Amino acid sequence: MTSLDDLPIRADLRGEKPYGAPQLDVPYALNTNENPYPPSERLVKALGAAVMDVAGSLNRYPDRDAVALRGDLAAFLNRESLDGAPPGAALTARQVWAANGSNEIIQQILQAFGGSGRSALGFEPSYSMHQAITRVSGTRWIDAHRAEDFGLEPERAVAAIKEHRPDVVFLTSPNNPTGTALPLEAIEAALDAAPGMVVVDEAYGEFRRAGTPSALSLLPGRPRLIVTRTMSKAFAMAGTRLGYLAADPAVLDALLLVRLPYHLSSVTQAVARTAVAFGDELLGTVGALRRERDDLVAWLRAEGLTVADSDANFVLFGTFPDRRRVWEALLERGVLIREVGPPEWLRVSVGTPDEMAAFRTALKESL
């Protein structure tokens, strides 16, 4: 049998492992930060009808630039009110781009603004795909560190950027796997110091606590700022694989140079547009998940565990001398969480009340 070692792959890929959380058949899967609430029967019917509408034309290529979908996403962002604040100025379709999940968005950004001889910087622990896609794009990755409490003060961000002068800076708010949100002051300071592009990954932005602003409010007059979002989390559409960004129109012109032709299928566009139309219903679970998250944080702390403050739909908790033992003990009880982040910590996604009750019971038994 031929092995990977026998193939002439790139030298920088040798020894690397593919990204992916374990996919196991368990009663309680709380490891991938999905929204646990499935689409309603009404939405399922609407999704089916939307697919039927495009099914008869699947012999033709889709709208190459997904103009209608981008317009819908811009309108959604313009009326966003989860924190009481829409973007700083009304967005148009010329400022919104969509792709197959936020990972393809990140890939396109690095293809356009990274590459050989260029660098990207992130503040870890953070989303591991920033580093992984950076390396695969031929860009040099620079690991700058967060504070002990997983926060990121403006001074720390500016110092790292001035030292390394990266072409791309990744800021994640709320941060994965810690759940930590960034103050706008830190983002503004990074923008002022960065010589290149600043990407604020807001994959979990809809879950941020009331009063926590979005970087969308900083877009006017800042052409080097990109704010990325996804429909995989709060929108409960992980299976759709739809990510998007908001930025200056010139950024979209750059991405058009690297995006693959017809990268978003007609089916993906139809499903995503339907989901946006049902946005109020889909995002109606956010409040319940926020409350469940806050209750979980309080319970874990009452159990004597250390917990990172979270503005996301997951909680990072610890610390464990042997986190693998705790992870395996939970798995034996049918609860799958994520072994990720700093070595002594574990991360659990926020689920339904029944799922959280099962997690609490399993964790008490495991400890």
DRENSE-449186 format. One record per residue (C-alpha): residue number from 1; residue in one letter; x, y, z. Coordinates in steps of 0.1 Angstrom, whole numbers, plus 5000, padded with zeros to 4 digits. Each point is the difference from the previous one (the first is absolute). Example, Ala and Ser with C-alpha at 12.3 -4.5 7.8 and 13.67 -1.06 7.14 Angstrom:
REM DRENSE-449186
{nr 1; rest A; X 5123; Y 4955; Z 5078};
{nr 2; rest S; X 5014; Y 5034; Z 4993};
***
This chain:
REM DRENSE-449186
{nr 1; rest M; X 5000; Y 5000; Z 5000};
{nr 2; rest T; X 5013; Y 5035; Z 4991};
{nr 3; rest S; X 5001; Y 5023; Z 5029};
{nr 4; rest L; X 5001; Y 5038; Z 5002};
{nr 5; rest D; X 5037; Y 4998; Z 5006};
{nr 6; rest D; X 5004; Y 4985; Z 4965};
{nr 7; rest L; X 4984; Y 5029; Z 4982};
{nr 8; rest P; X 5018; Y 5032; Z 4990};
{nr 9; rest I; X 4979; Y 5024; Z 5021};
{nr 10; rest R; X 5013; Y 5034; Z 5010};
{nr 11; rest A; X 5028; Y 4998; Z 5027};
{nr 12; rest D; X 4981; Y 5024; Z 5023};
{nr 13; rest L; X 4970; Y 4977; Z 5001};
{nr 14; rest R; X 5019; Y 4969; Z 5011};
{nr 15; rest G; X 4992; Y 4991; Z 5036};
{nr 16; rest E; X 4969; Y 5021; Z 5000};
{nr 17; rest K; X 4966; Y 4986; Z 5011};
{nr 18; rest P; X 4966; Y 5008; Z 4985};
{nr 19; rest Y; X 4978; Y 5023; Z 5020};
{nr 20; rest G; X 4969; Y 4986; Z 5016};
{nr 21; rest A; X 4981; Y 4993; Z 5032};
{nr 22; rest P; X 4991; Y 4964; Z 5007};
{nr 23; rest Q; X 4968; Y 4989; Z 4983};
{nr 24; rest L; X 4986; Y 4973; Z 5023};
{nr 25; rest D; X 4966; Y 4986; Z 5004};
{nr 26; rest V; X 4991; Y 5010; Z 5035};
{nr 27; rest P; X 4968; Y 5011; Z 5018};
{nr 28; rest Y; X 5014; Y 5034; Z 5008};
{nr 29; rest A; X 5023; Y 5016; Z 4975};
{nr 30; rest L; X 5012; Y 5033; Z 5015};
{nr 31; rest N; X 5033; Y 5004; Z 4983};
{nr 32; rest T; X 4995; Y 5021; Z 4968};
{nr 33; rest N; X 4981; Y 5031; Z 5012};
{nr 34; rest E; X 4969; Y 4994; Z 4978};
{nr 35; rest N; X 4967; Y 5015; Z 5008};
{nr 36; rest P; X 4981; Y 4970; Z 5015};
{nr 37; rest Y; X 4966; Y 5010; Z 4988};
{nr 38; rest P; X 4990; Y 4986; Z 4966};
{nr 39; rest P; X 4980; Y 5019; Z 4974};
{nr 40; rest S; X 4962; Y 5002; Z 5005};
{nr 41; rest E; X 4976; Y 4980; Z 4978};
{nr 42; rest R; X 4990; Y 5033; Z 4984};
{nr 43; rest L; X 5037; Y 5008; Z 4991};
{nr 44; rest V; X 5006; Y 4965; Z 4988};
{nr 45; rest K; X 4972; Y 5003; Z 4976};
{nr 46; rest A; X 5013; Y 5034; Z 4988};
{nr 47; rest L; X 5034; Y 4986; Z 4995};
{nr 48; rest G; X 4986; Y 4972; Z 4980};
{nr 49; rest A; X 4981; Y 5024; Z 4978};
{nr 50; rest A; X 5030; Y 5021; Z 4995};
{nr 51; rest V; X 5021; Y 4970; Z 4988};
{nr 52; rest M; X 4971; Y 4990; Z 4978};
{nr 53; rest D; X 5000; Y 5034; Z 4984};
{nr 54; rest V; X 5036; Y 4997; Z 4989};
{nr 55; rest A; X 5000; Y 4962; Z 4993};
{nr 56; rest G; X 4987; Y 5005; Z 4965};
{nr 57; rest S; X 5029; Y 5022; Z 4990};
{nr 58; rest L; X 5029; Y 4980; Z 5015};
{nr 59; rest N; X 5012; Y 4994; Z 4965};
{nr 60; rest R; X 5011; Y 5037; Z 5000};
{nr 61; rest Y; X 5027; Y 5016; Z 5021};
{nr 62; rest P; X 4989; Y 5020; Z 5031};
{nr 63; rest D; X 5002; Y 5037; Z 5003};
{nr 64; rest R; X 5038; Y 5003; Z 5001};
{nr 65; rest D; X 5001; Y 5029; Z 5024};
{nr 66; rest A; X 4969; Y 4991; Z 5021};
{nr 67; rest V; X 4987; Y 5036; Z 4997};
{nr 68; rest A; X 4965; Y 4993; Z 5014};
{nr 69; rest L; X 5014; Y 4981; Z 5030};
{nr 70; rest R; X 5025; Y 5027; Z 5008};
{nr 71; rest G; X 4972; Y 5026; Z 4999};
{nr 72; rest D; X 4980; Y 4979; Z 5025};
{nr 73; rest L; X 5030; Y 4997; Z 5023};
{nr 74; rest A; X 5007; Y 5038; Z 4998};
{nr 75; rest A; X 4964; Y 5007; Z 5009};
{nr 76; rest F; X 5002; Y 4975; Z 5029};
{nr 77; rest L; X 5031; Y 5017; Z 5014};
{nr 78; rest N; X 4984; Y 5034; Z 4996};
{nr 79; rest R; X 4972; Y 4991; Z 5023};
{nr 80; rest E; X 5020; Y 4979; Z 5024};
{nr 81; rest S; X 4989; Y 5010; Z 5035};
{nr 82; rest L; X 5013; Y 4973; Z 5023};
{nr 83; rest D; X 5022; Y 5026; Z 5017};
{nr 84; rest G; X 4978; Y 5029; Z 4991};
{nr 85; rest A; X 5024; Y 5013; Z 4974};
{nr 86; rest P; X 5000; Y 4995; Z 4962};
{nr 87; rest P; X 5032; Y 5007; Z 4980};
{nr 88; rest G; X 5014; Y 5035; Z 5000};
{nr 89; rest A; X 4985; Y 5006; Z 4966};
{nr 90; rest A; X 4975; Y 4982; Z 4978};
{nr 91; rest L; X 5017; Y 4971; Z 4982};
{nr 92; rest T; X 4994; Y 4991; Z 4963};
{nr 93; rest A; X 5005; Y 4968; Z 4980};
{nr 94; rest R; X 5033; Y 5015; Z 4988};
{nr 95; rest Q; X 5013; Y 4998; Z 5036};
{nr 96; rest V; X 4989; Y 4964; Z 5007};
{nr 97; rest W; X 5016; Y 4968; Z 4987};
{nr 98; rest A; X 4989; Y 4964; Z 5005};
{nr 99; rest A; X 5018; Y 4966; Z 4997};
{nr 100; rest N; X 4998; Y 4964; Z 5011};
{nr 101; rest G; X 5003; Y 5005; Z 5037};
{nr 102; rest S; X 5022; Y 5026; Z 5017};
{nr 103; rest N; X 5030; Y 4978; Z 4994};
{nr 104; rest E; X 4998; Y 5006; Z 4963};
{nr 105; rest I; X 4996; Y 5037; Z 5008};
{nr 106; rest I; X 5033; Y 4998; Z 5020};
{nr 107; rest Q; X 5017; Y 4981; Z 4972};
{nr 108; rest Q; X 4990; Y 5026; Z 4974};
{nr 109; rest I; X 5013; Y 5028; Z 5023};
{nr 110; rest L; X 5033; Y 4983; Z 5004};
{nr 111; rest Q; X 5002; Y 4992; Z 4962};
{nr 112; rest A; X 4995; Y 5037; Z 4993};
{nr 113; rest F; X 5020; Y 5016; Z 5028};
{nr 114; rest G; X 5024; Y 4973; Z 5011};
{nr 115; rest G; X 5022; Y 4976; Z 4982};
{nr 116; rest S; X 5037; Y 4994; Z 4995};
{nr 117; rest G; X 5022; Y 5025; Z 5018};
{nr 118; rest R; X 4970; Y 5013; Z 5020};
{nr 119; rest S; X 4989; Y 4994; Z 5036};
{nr 120; rest A; X 4968; Y 4998; Z 5020};
{nr 121; rest L; X 4998; Y 5005; Z 5038};
{nr 122; rest G; X 4975; Y 4987; Z 5025};
{nr 123; rest F; X 4996; Y 5001; Z 5038};
{nr 124; rest E; X 4999; Y 4964; Z 5013};
{nr 125; rest P; X 4983; Y 4981; Z 5014};
{nr 126; rest S; X 4976; Y 5007; Z 4972};
{nr 127; rest Y; X 4982; Y 4983; Z 4970};
{nr 128; rest S; X 5025; Y 4974; Z 4988};
{nr 129; rest M; X 4988; Y 5003; Z 4963};
{nr 130; rest H; X 5015; Y 5035; Z 4998};
{nr 131; rest Q; X 5034; Y 4985; Z 5005};
{nr 132; rest A; X 4993; Y 4969; Z 4979};
{nr 133; rest I; X 4987; Y 5019; Z 4969};
{nr 134; rest T; X 5028; Y 5026; Z 5004};
{nr 135; rest R; X 5026; Y 4972; Z 4996};
{nr 136; rest V; X 4982; Y 4983; Z 4972};
{nr 137; rest S; X 4998; Y 5033; Z 4981};
{nr 138; rest G; X 5038; Y 5003; Z 5002};
{nr 139; rest T; X 4999; Y 5028; Z 5025};
{nr 140; rest R; X 5022; Y 5001; Z 5031};
{nr 141; rest W; X 4981; Y 4997; Z 5032};
{nr 142; rest I; X 5009; Y 5022; Z 5031};
{nr 143; rest D; X 4987; Y 4988; Z 5033};
{nr 144; rest A; X 4994; Y 5030; Z 5023};
{nr 145; rest H; X 4986; Y 4991; Z 5034};
{nr 146; rest R; X 4970; Y 5011; Z 5020};
{nr 147; rest A; X 5001; Y 5010; Z 5037};
{nr 148; rest E; X 4996; Y 4975; Z 5027};
{nr 149; rest D; X 4963; Y 5007; Z 5002};
{nr 150; rest F; X 4998; Y 4995; Z 4962};
{nr 151; rest G; X 4993; Y 5037; Z 4995};
{nr 152; rest L; X 5018; Y 5022; Z 4975};
{nr 153; rest E; X 5008; Y 5035; Z 5012};
{nr 154; rest P; X 5006; Y 5027; Z 4974};
{nr 155; rest E; X 5037; Y 5004; Z 5011};
{nr 156; rest R; X 5007; Y 4963; Z 4996};
{nr 157; rest A; X 4984; Y 5000; Z 4965};
{nr 158; rest V; X 5019; Y 5031; Z 4989};
{nr 159; rest A; X 5034; Y 4987; Z 5013};
{nr 160; rest A; X 4997; Y 4967; Z 4981};
{nr 161; rest I; X 4989; Y 5017; Z 4968};
{nr 162; rest K; X 5028; Y 5026; Z 5001};
{nr 163; rest E; X 5026; Y 4973; Z 5008};
{nr 164; rest H; X 4990; Y 4977; Z 4971};
{nr 165; rest R; X 4984; Y 5023; Z 4974};
{nr 166; rest P; X 4977; Y 4972; Z 4987};
{nr 167; rest D; X 4981; Y 5003; Z 4967};
{nr 168; rest V; X 4968; Y 4986; Z 5016};
{nr 169; rest V; X 4989; Y 5002; Z 5036};
{nr 170; rest F; X 4973; Y 4976; Z 5014};
{nr 171; rest L; X 4979; Y 5012; Z 5029};
{nr 172; rest T; X 4973; Y 4977; Z 5012};
{nr 173; rest S; X 4970; Y 5013; Z 5020};
{nr 174; rest P; X 4985; Y 4981; Z 5017};
{nr 175; rest N; X 5032; Y 4979; Z 5000};
{nr 176; rest N; X 4999; Y 4963; Z 4994};
{nr 177; rest P; X 5007; Y 4979; Z 5021};
{nr 178; rest T; X 4999; Y 5025; Z 5029};
{nr 179; rest G; X 4968; Y 5019; Z 4993};
{nr 180; rest T; X 5017; Y 5033; Z 5008};
{nr 181; rest A; X 4987; Y 5031; Z 4982};
{nr 182; rest L; X 5022; Y 5029; Z 4990};
{nr 183; rest P; X 4994; Y 5037; Z 5009};
{nr 184; rest L; X 4998; Y 5023; Z 4970};
{nr 185; rest E; X 5030; Y 5018; Z 5014};
{nr 186; rest A; X 5022; Y 4970; Z 4994};
{nr 187; rest I; X 4987; Y 4996; Z 4964};
{nr 188; rest E; X 5005; Y 5037; Z 4993};
{nr 189; rest A; X 5035; Y 4999; Z 5014};
{nr 190; rest A; X 5009; Y 4970; Z 4978};
{nr 191; rest L; X 4986; Y 5018; Z 4969};
{nr 192; rest D; X 5021; Y 5031; Z 5008};
{nr 193; rest A; X 5031; Y 4979; Z 5004};
{nr 194; rest A; X 4996; Y 4974; Z 4973};
{nr 195; rest P; X 5018; Y 5006; Z 4966};
{nr 196; rest G; X 4976; Y 4976; Z 4983};
{nr 197; rest M; X 4966; Y 4985; Z 5003};
{nr 198; rest V; X 4982; Y 4994; Z 5033};
{nr 199; rest V; X 4975; Y 4971; Z 5001};
{nr 200; rest V; X 4975; Y 4999; Z 5029};
{nr 201; rest D; X 4985; Y 4965; Z 5001};
{nr 202; rest E; X 4965; Y 5004; Z 5015};
{nr 203; rest A; X 4988; Y 4964; Z 4994};
{nr 204; rest Y; X 4983; Y 5001; Z 5035};
{nr 205; rest G; X 4991; Y 5037; Z 4999};
{nr 206; rest E; X 4963; Y 4995; Z 5004};
{nr 207; rest F; X 5005; Y 4984; Z 5034};
{nr 208; rest R; X 5019; Y 5029; Z 5015};
{nr 209; rest R; X 4986; Y 5015; Z 5031};
{nr 210; rest A; X 4978; Y 5030; Z 4998};
{nr 211; rest G; X 5020; Y 5032; Z 4997};
{nr 212; rest T; X 5030; Y 4982; Z 4984};
{nr 213; rest P; X 5005; Y 5019; Z 4967};
{nr 214; rest S; X 5008; Y 4984; Z 4966};
{nr 215; rest A; X 5029; Y 5011; Z 4979};
{nr 216; rest L; X 4975; Y 5007; Z 4972};
{nr 217; rest S; X 4996; Y 5034; Z 5016};
{nr 218; rest L; X 5037; Y 5008; Z 4991};
{nr 219; rest L; X 4997; Y 4993; Z 4963};
{nr 220; rest P; X 4993; Y 5035; Z 4987};
{nr 221; rest G; X 5032; Y 5016; Z 4988};
{nr 222; rest R; X 5022; Y 4969; Z 5008};
{nr 223; rest P; X 5007; Y 4982; Z 4967};
{nr 224; rest R; X 5025; Y 4976; Z 5016};
{nr 225; rest L; X 4973; Y 4986; Z 5024};
{nr 226; rest I; X 4982; Y 4967; Z 4993};
{nr 227; rest V; X 4973; Y 4986; Z 5022};
{nr 228; rest T; X 4991; Y 4963; Z 4995};
{nr 229; rest R; X 4969; Y 4982; Z 5010};
{nr 230; rest T; X 4984; Y 4966; Z 4995};
{nr 231; rest M; X 4965; Y 4984; Z 4998};
{nr 232; rest S; X 5013; Y 4969; Z 5017};
{nr 233; rest K; X 4996; Y 5011; Z 5036};
{nr 234; rest A; X 4972; Y 5023; Z 5011};
{nr 235; rest F; X 4981; Y 4995; Z 4967};
{nr 236; rest A; X 4999; Y 4962; Z 5007};
{nr 237; rest M; X 5010; Y 4994; Z 4963};
{nr 238; rest A; X 5033; Y 4981; Z 5005};
{nr 239; rest G; X 4991; Y 4975; Z 4973};
{nr 240; rest T; X 4995; Y 5029; Z 4974};
{nr 241; rest R; X 5037; Y 5010; Z 5001};
{nr 242; rest L; X 4996; Y 5037; Z 4996};
{nr 243; rest G; X 5024; Y 5026; Z 5013};
{nr 244; rest Y; X 5001; Y 5037; Z 4991};
{nr 245; rest L; X 5019; Y 5032; Z 5006};
{nr 246; rest A; X 4994; Y 5037; Z 5001};
{nr 247; rest A; X 5027; Y 5024; Z 4987};
{nr 248; rest D; X 5009; Y 5028; Z 4977};
{nr 249; rest P; X 4990; Y 4994; Z 4964};
{nr 250; rest A; X 5036; Y 5000; Z 4990};
{nr 251; rest V; X 5005; Y 4969; Z 5022};
{nr 252; rest L; X 4974; Y 4982; Z 4979};
{nr 253; rest D; X 5018; Y 5010; Z 4969};
{nr 254; rest A; X 5032; Y 4983; Z 5014};
{nr 255; rest L; X 4981; Y 4968; Z 5009};
{nr 256; rest L; X 4985; Y 4998; Z 4965};
{nr 257; rest L; X 5036; Y 4994; Z 4988};
{nr 258; rest V; X 5004; Y 4968; Z 5020};
{nr 259; rest R; X 4965; Y 4985; Z 5004};
{nr 260; rest L; X 4992; Y 4969; Z 4979};
{nr 261; rest P; X 4974; Y 5005; Z 4973};
{nr 262; rest Y; X 4965; Y 4991; Z 5011};
{nr 263; rest H; X 5012; Y 4992; Z 5035};
{nr 264; rest L; X 4965; Y 5002; Z 5016};
{nr 265; rest S; X 4975; Y 4975; Z 4986};
{nr 266; rest S; X 4965; Y 5009; Z 4990};
{nr 267; rest V; X 4987; Y 4978; Z 5028};
{nr 268; rest T; X 5023; Y 5016; Z 5026};
{nr 269; rest Q; X 4989; Y 5035; Z 4990};
{nr 270; rest A; X 4963; Y 4990; Z 5001};
{nr 271; rest V; X 5002; Y 4984; Z 5034};
{nr 272; rest A; X 5020; Y 5029; Z 5014};
{nr 273; rest R; X 4976; Y 5026; Z 4987};
{nr 274; rest T; X 4971; Y 4981; Z 5016};
{nr 275; rest A; X 5018; Y 4998; Z 5033};
{nr 276; rest V; X 5006; Y 5037; Z 4999};
{nr 277; rest A; X 4963; Y 5006; Z 4993};
{nr 278; rest F; X 4993; Y 4979; Z 5031};
{nr 279; rest G; X 5026; Y 5018; Z 5020};
{nr 280; rest D; X 4978; Y 5011; Z 5028};
{nr 281; rest E; X 4988; Y 4964; Z 5006};
{nr 282; rest L; X 5035; Y 4985; Z 4998};
{nr 283; rest L; X 5016; Y 5026; Z 5022};
{nr 284; rest G; X 4971; Y 4997; Z 5025};
{nr 285; rest T; X 5019; Y 4973; Z 5018};
{nr 286; rest V; X 5030; Y 5023; Z 5007};
{nr 287; rest G; X 4985; Y 5015; Z 5032};
{nr 288; rest A; X 4993; Y 4965; Z 5015};
{nr 289; rest L; X 5035; Y 4989; Z 4991};
{nr 290; rest R; X 5015; Y 5030; Z 5016};
{nr 291; rest R; X 4981; Y 4994; Z 5032};
{nr 292; rest E; X 5010; Y 4963; Z 4999};
{nr 293; rest R; X 5036; Y 5010; Z 4996};
{nr 294; rest D; X 5000; Y 5024; Z 5029};
{nr 295; rest D; X 4983; Y 4974; Z 5022};
{nr 296; rest L; X 5027; Y 4975; Z 4990};
{nr 297; rest V; X 5028; Y 5024; Z 5009};
{nr 298; rest A; X 4985; Y 5006; Z 5034};
{nr 299; rest W; X 4995; Y 4963; Z 5006};
{nr 300; rest L; X 5036; Y 4991; Z 4990};
{nr 301; rest R; X 5014; Y 5026; Z 5022};
{nr 302; rest A; X 4978; Y 4989; Z 5029};
{nr 303; rest E; X 5015; Y 4965; Z 4995};
{nr 304; rest G; X 5035; Y 5015; Z 5006};
{nr 305; rest L; X 5011; Y 5001; Z 4964};
{nr 306; rest T; X 5017; Y 5029; Z 4982};
{nr 307; rest V; X 4980; Y 5014; Z 4971};
{nr 308; rest A; X 5008; Y 5025; Z 4974};
{nr 309; rest D; X 4975; Y 5028; Z 4995};
{nr 310; rest S; X 4980; Y 4992; Z 4969};
{nr 311; rest D; X 4981; Y 5021; Z 4974};
{nr 312; rest A; X 4996; Y 4969; Z 4978};
{nr 313; rest N; X 4979; Y 4969; Z 4999};
{nr 314; rest F; X 5026; Y 4979; Z 5018};
{nr 315; rest V; X 5020; Y 5001; Z 5032};
{nr 316; rest L; X 5037; Y 4992; Z 5007};
{nr 317; rest F; X 5005; Y 4986; Z 5034};
{nr 318; rest G; X 5028; Y 4983; Z 5020};
{nr 319; rest T; X 5025; Y 4995; Z 5012};
{nr 320; rest F; X 5009; Y 4963; Z 4999};
{nr 321; rest P; X 5034; Y 4984; Z 5005};
{nr 322; rest D; X 4987; Y 4973; Z 4976};
{nr 323; rest R; X 4973; Y 5014; Z 4978};
{nr 324; rest R; X 5000; Y 4969; Z 4978};
{nr 325; rest R; X 4988; Y 4979; Z 5030};
{nr 326; rest V; X 4971; Y 5024; Z 5006};
{nr 327; rest W; X 4992; Y 5001; Z 4963};
{nr 328; rest E; X 4999; Y 4962; Z 4998};
{nr 329; rest A; X 4979; Y 4997; Z 5031};
{nr 330; rest L; X 4974; Y 5023; Z 4985};
{nr 331; rest L; X 5001; Y 4980; Z 4967};
{nr 332; rest E; X 4994; Y 4968; Z 5019};
{nr 333; rest R; X 4968; Y 5016; Z 5013};
{nr 334; rest G; X 4988; Y 5010; Z 4965};
{nr 335; rest V; X 5012; Y 5036; Z 5001};
{nr 336; rest L; X 5024; Y 5013; Z 4974};
{nr 337; rest I; X 5018; Y 5033; Z 5006};
{nr 338; rest R; X 5031; Y 5015; Z 4985};
{nr 339; rest E; X 5036; Y 4995; Z 5012};
{nr 340; rest V; X 5013; Y 5032; Z 4986};
{nr 341; rest G; X 5018; Y 5032; Z 5011};
{nr 342; rest P; X 5026; Y 5002; Z 5028};
{nr 343; rest P; X 5012; Y 4966; Z 5012};
{nr 344; rest E; X 4980; Y 4999; Z 5033};
{nr 345; rest W; X 4967; Y 5013; Z 4986};
{nr 346; rest L; X 4969; Y 4985; Z 4984};
{nr 347; rest R; X 4973; Y 5016; Z 4979};
{nr 348; rest V; X 4963; Y 4992; Z 5001};
{nr 349; rest S; X 4974; Y 5013; Z 4975};
{nr 350; rest V; X 4967; Y 5014; Z 5014};
{nr 351; rest G; X 4971; Y 4977; Z 4992};
{nr 352; rest T; X 4964; Y 4996; Z 5010};
{nr 353; rest P; X 4990; Y 4998; Z 5036};
{nr 354; rest D; X 4998; Y 4962; Z 4998};
{nr 355; rest E; X 5035; Y 4998; Z 4985};
{nr 356; rest M; X 5014; Y 5024; Z 5026};
{nr 357; rest A; X 4984; Y 4979; Z 5028};
{nr 358; rest A; X 5017; Y 4969; Z 4985};
{nr 359; rest F; X 5033; Y 5018; Z 4999};
{nr 360; rest R; X 4998; Y 5011; Z 5036};
{nr 361; rest T; X 4992; Y 4965; Z 5012};
{nr 362; rest A; X 5028; Y 4984; Z 4980};
{nr 363; rest L; X 5025; Y 5026; Z 5011};
{nr 364; rest K; X 4992; Y 4996; Z 5037};
{nr 365; rest E; X 5004; Y 4962; Z 4996};
{nr 366; rest S; X 5032; Y 5005; Z 4980};
{nr 367; rest L; X 5016; Y 5022; Z 5026};
***
